[in-house]
Amino acid sequence: MTTLYQNRASTVAGSTNNSFFANLISSVAAWNNQRVTRKSLSRLTDRELDDIGLVRGDISRM
């Protein structure tokens, strides 16, 4: 009985831990995607930004 309880407790703690790291990795990936997008948009000219319906001030809000 003790072994079953210990295994169950470690599984629950492990899945919580995995969820934390999965959320952390997901957050870092989302931040990096936003960073790459902002960098790409900042390289466009004002005319190119206007063609896609943006102004330079919109880049920082993305």
N, C-alpha and C positions, 0 to 999 in steps of 0.2 A: 504494500500500500504506500509506503514512504517513497519508494522508487517512482511509482506512478505519479505521485504528487510533485516530486522534484522535476521529473521530465516535463510535466504539464506547465509548471511554473517557468522553467527555462525556455520552453517553446513560446509562451506568451511574452516573456521578456525579450526573446530574440525577435519575434515578429514586430514588437514595438520599436526595437532598435533598428530593424530593417526598414521599417516605415519612416523613421526619422532620417536615415541616410538616403532613402529614395526621395524624400521630400527635399532634402538638402541638395542632392544632385540635380533634381528637377529645377529648383530655384536658381542654381548656378547656371544651368543650361539656358534658362529663360533670360537671365541677366545678360549672358554672353550674346544671345540672339539679338536682344535689344541693342546692345553695344555695337554689334556688327551692322545692324540696320542703320543706326544713327550715323556711324562712320561712312557708310555708303551714300546715304542721303546728303551728308555734308560735302561730299565730293562733287555733287551735281551743281550745275550752274543755276542761276535764278530762273532762267528761261526753261530749263528742264524741270525744275521744281514746279513751275507754273503749269507746265503741260500735264503734270499728274495731280494738280489741284492743291499744291502745298506752297507755303512760303517758308523762308529760312527760319523764322521763329517757331514754326510748327515742329521742327526737328527735335528740339529739346523737350517738348511735351510728349514725345512718343515713348 
